[in-house]
Amino acid sequence: MPHTISQLNSLSLEPFIQLVGPVFEQSPWIAQAAWPKRPFASAAALHGALCEIVRESDDERKLALIRAHPDLVGRAALAGTLTPESASEQASAGLGALTPEEISAFQKANAAYREKFGFPFLICARLNKKETILNGFRVRLNNSRECEIETALEEIFKIARLRLQDTIRVSV
């Protein structure tokens, strides 16, 4: 059930983390670091504060955040062990009903990307479809690791904005 920004601002630490924590995949430390910065004037202000916490983090924490995300059509997706948020997002991109050939294409793309960069390919699935995502692998495999870290973080911020919209009654 979505909450207002006013309700989120009034929460104690643990309930705040329970609601805002899932905005960033398996990384409740971001919500925990944002809690003392309350009150937030709007959902957009909360999103900005959360993203700033990530931007100001050291490289190790940024990489841990990136690596907390599952591969698209990866083992977790095929085993049904994704977080509810990730499962819904992958399904919205059409990744829940792929042919065996498409699954193979995603698995090969994931492997090539992980081999080159050392972390999963990230794209805001809710804003894309399977064809665009597969093309994204091909294009982004030509990037530098530094560029891909920045791209992955920007995609995470898009994911977080959409997840926050699901949590808060007012759009971000």
C-alpha positions in Angstrom: 0.0 0.0 0.0 1.6 3.3 -1.0 2.4 5.9 1.7 2.5 9.6 1.5 5.9 11.4 1.9 4.6 12.8 5.2 4.0 9.2 6.5 7.5 8.2 5.4 9.0 11.2 7.1 7.3 10.2 10.4 8.5 6.6 10.4 11.1 5.4 12.9 14.3 3.8 11.4 13.3 0.2 11.1 9.9 0.8 9.4 11.6 3.4 7.1 14.2 0.8 6.0 11.5 -1.8 5.5 9.6 0.5 3.1 12.4 2.4 1.4 15.1 -0.3 1.6 13.7 -2.4 -1.4 14.0 0.6 -3.6 17.6 -0.4 -4.1 18.1 -4.1 -4.7 19.2 -5.9 -1.5 20.9 -2.7 -0.3 19.1 -1.4 2.8 22.1 0.6 3.9 21.1 3.3 1.4 17.7 3.8 3.1 19.4 3.6 6.5 21.8 6.4 5.5 18.9 8.5 4.2 16.7 8.3 7.3 18.6 11.0 9.3 18.2 13.4 6.4 14.4 13.5 6.9 12.1 15.3 6.5 11.9 15.1 2.7 9.9 17.8 1.0 8.7 15.4 -1.8 9.3 11.9 -3.2 11.6 13.5 -5.7 13.7 15.0 -2.8 13.8 11.5 -1.2 14.9 10.0 -4.5 17.6 12.7 -4.9 18.9 12.0 -1.4 19.0 8.3 -1.9 20.9 8.7 -5.2 23.3 11.2 -3.6 24.2 8.6 -0.9 25.1 6.2 -3.6 27.1 8.8 -5.6 29.1 9.7 -2.5 29.8 6.1 -1.6 33.2 4.6 -2.3 33.8 2.4 -5.3 33.5 -0.8 -3.3 30.0 0.1 -2.1 29.0 1.1 -5.6 30.2 -2.2 -7.1 28.4 -4.1 -4.2 25.2 -2.3 -5.1 25.6 -3.2 -8.8 26.4 -6.8 -8.0 23.3 -7.1 -5.7 21.2 -7.1 -8.9 20.4 -10.3 -10.6 21.2 -11.2 -14.2 18.3 -10.6 -16.6 16.9 -14.1 -17.3 19.6 -15.5 -15.1 19.7 -18.4 -12.6 17.6 -16.6 -10.0 14.9 -15.7 -12.6 14.7 -19.2 -14.0 14.6 -20.7 -10.5 11.9 -18.3 -9.3 14.1 -16.8 -6.5 14.2 -13.1 -7.6 13.0 -10.4 -5.3 9.3 -9.6 -5.9 10.4 -6.2 -7.4 12.9 -7.8 -9.8 10.5 -10.5 -10.9 7.8 -8.0 -11.7 10.2 -5.7 -13.5 11.6 -8.5 -15.7 8.1 -9.7 -16.5 7.1 -6.2 -17.5 9.8 -6.3 -20.1 8.6 -9.6 -21.5 11.4 -11.6 -20.0 9.1 -14.0 -18.2 7.9 -15.7 -21.4 10.9 -16.3 -23.5 11.6 -19.1 -26.0 14.5 -21.4 -25.3 16.5 -19.6 -28.0 15.8 -16.2 -26.4 16.8 -17.6 -23.0 20.1 -18.9 -24.5 20.7 -15.5 -26.1 20.3 -13.8 -22.7 22.5 -16.3 -21.0 25.3 -15.8 -23.6 25.0 -12.1 -23.4 25.1 -12.2 -19.6 28.2 -14.3 -19.6 30.0 -12.1 -22.1 29.1 -9.0 -20.1 30.1 -10.4 -16.7 33.4 -11.7 -18.1 34.3 -8.3 -19.5 33.1 -6.1 -16.6 32.8 -8.3 -13.5 29.2 -7.4 -12.7 25.7 -8.0 -14.1 24.3 -6.0 -17.0 21.9 -3.5 -15.6 19.0 -1.8 -17.5 15.7 -0.5 -16.2 13.6 -3.4 -17.5 10.3 -1.6 -16.9 11.4 1.1 -19.4 12.5 -1.5 -22.0 11.5 -4.6 -23.9 13.4 -7.8 -24.6 14.6 -6.7 -28.0 15.9 -3.4 -26.7 17.6 -5.1 -23.8 19.4 -7.6 -26.0 20.5 -4.8 -28.3 21.8 -3.0 -25.2 24.1 -5.8 -24.4 25.6 -5.6 -27.9 26.1 -1.9 -27.8 27.3 -1.6 -24.2 29.9 -4.5 -24.5 31.9 -1.9 -26.5 32.1 0.5 -23.5 34.9 0.9 -20.9 34.4 -0.6 -17.4 34.3 3.0 -16.0 31.6 3.9 -18.4 29.6 0.8 -17.6 29.8 1.4 -13.9 28.3 4.9 -14.4 25.7 3.5 -16.8 24.8 0.8 -14.3 24.3 3.4 -11.5 22.2 5.6 -13.7 20.0 2.5 -14.6 19.8 1.7 -10.9 18.6 5.3 -10.2 15.8 4.8 -12.8 14.8 1.5 -11.2 14.8 3.2 -7.8 12.6 6.1 -9.0 10.0 3.7 -10.4 10.1 1.5 -7.2 9.8 4.7 -5.1 6.7 5.7 -7.2 5.2 2.3 -6.2 5.9 3.1 -2.5 4.8 6.7 -2.4 1.4 8.0 -3.5 2.9 11.0 -5.3 5.0 10.4 -8.4 8.7 11.1 -8.3 
